[in-house]
Amino acid sequence: MMLTWGLAFLLSIGLRVWGQYHPDPFGVQPFLIGLLLFSPSLLLGIWLLGTGFNRTDS
């Protein structure tokens, strides 16, 4: 849990510093929004289909 909080803190600092050097607004493309919205669920679904149904009881 500390690793997650530490990485989030470092990412926050990095984005803050980057924003100070690049003050222009960030234009988000619709493809990027769709990718960020649907890729985690698709990857999790693929992983579950690949490993969840391949279990063999010994």
C-alpha positions in Angstrom: 0.0 0.0 0.0 2.9 2.3 0.7 4.3 1.6 -2.7 1.0 2.7 -4.4 0.8 5.9 -2.3 4.4 6.6 -3.0 4.1 6.2 -6.8 0.9 8.3 -6.8 2.7 11.0 -4.8 5.6 11.0 -7.3 3.3 11.1 -10.2 1.4 14.0 -8.7 4.7 15.9 -8.1 5.8 15.1 -11.7 2.5 16.3 -13.2 2.7 19.5 -11.1 6.2 20.3 -12.3 5.3 19.5 -15.9 2.2 21.7 -15.6 4.3 24.7 -14.4 6.6 24.4 -17.5 3.8 23.8 -19.9 0.8 26.0 -18.9 -1.1 25.5 -22.1 -4.4 23.6 -21.8 -4.1 19.9 -22.6 -6.4 18.9 -25.5 -7.7 15.4 -24.9 -8.6 13.4 -28.0 -11.8 11.2 -28.0 -9.7 8.1 -28.8 -7.7 8.6 -25.7 -10.8 8.9 -23.5 -12.2 5.7 -25.0 -8.9 3.9 -24.5 -8.6 5.0 -20.9 -12.3 4.1 -20.2 -12.5 0.7 -21.9 -9.0 -0.8 -21.9 -8.9 -1.8 -18.2 -12.2 -3.7 -18.4 -11.2 -5.4 -21.7 -7.8 -6.5 -20.3 -9.4 -7.8 -17.2 -12.0 -9.7 -19.2 -9.4 -11.2 -21.5 -7.4 -12.3 -18.5 -10.4 -13.8 -16.7 -11.4 -15.7 -19.9 -7.9 -16.9 -20.4 -7.1 -18.1 -16.9 -10.5 -18.5 -15.2 -11.8 -21.3 -17.4 -8.5 -23.2 -17.8 -8.4 -24.6 -14.2 -8.1 -28.2 -13.8 -8.8 -29.9 -10.5 -6.2 -32.4 -9.3 
